[in-house]
Amino acid sequence: MIVNERDTDEGLLVSVCDPEVVGETFEDGPVSLTVDEEFYGGDAASEDEVVDSLARCSVANIVGTESVALAIEHGFVDEENVLDVDGTRHAQLLWL
């Protein structure tokens, strides 16, 4: 998986994705999801590193089957809130 962390005024923004979806665009009717290298590109990370990033973030964007499954497995995302967009999975996490 690939993780990118950014400090913002609102807290830590984390993007996580499966490596094979970087640079891809997924479309399903009016929904379009581009996994932009600038936003999602980052460092390769182990499952433990991804879990650590998600535990510390204020906001996260998660794309790809493996990445979303990990977020669900560790209780960061509920399955019913995951979008399936043209063959990939996408979830957003916001801690209030």
N, C-alpha and C positions, 0 to 999 in steps of 0.2 A: 504494500500500500504506500501511497505518497501522502505526506502531511506537510502543510504550510501553515505556520503560525504568524499572526500579525497582531501587534499591540495597537489598539485603537482607543479613542477617548471613552468609548463605552465598555471596554474590556478586551479580553483576548478573543480574536476571530480565528477560527480554525477551519481549514478546508482539508478534506480527506477524500481520496479517490483511489480506485483501482488503476494501476499503471496503464492498462490497455485502453482506457477511455479518454486519456488526455488527448486533446486536439479534436475529439469527436463532437458532432452535433446530433442530438436525438430529438425527433419531432413526433408529436402525437396530436393531430388536430391543431388546436390553437396553442398548444404547449410546445415550447422549444427550449431545449437545454443544451448549451454549449459548454463543454468542459475545457475552458480556456487555459492554456499553459501559464499565462501571467497570473491567474487567480489560483489555479489548482496545482501548478507545478511547485515542487519542493523537494524534500529529501525522502528517500526510501525509509520506511519505518517498520519496525516489528509490531506485532499485535499489542504488546505491552506498551510500546511508545504511543500508539494510536489511542489506547484506552487512557493513558496518562494525559494526553492532550485534550481529549474530550472531557475528562473530569475537571480540567482547569479552565475550560473555555467559558465565555459568555454566550457566544454564538458559534454554530458550526454548520457547514454545508458538506454533505456526504453523498458521494456518487459512486455507483458500482455495486455489483452483487456482493462481493466479499466485504467491502467497507461497510455497507449498510447492514449486512448480517452481523458483523462484529458489534456495531452500535446497538442493534436489537439485543444480541446475546448479553451485553453488559448493562442493559436497562436504560440506555440513553435515549432510545427511540422506541415508540410503540409501533408494532407491525401495521396497525390500521392507519397510521399516519404516513406511510411510505408511498411514494408515487412510483408507478411503473411507466416509464417514458420510452417508447420505441425500443424495448429490449434491454433497458438498463434501469437501475433503481436509484431513487433520489430521496433524500430526507434532509430536513433542516432541524436544527436544535437551537432552542432559545431558552436560557435560564432567566427567570424573572425573580 
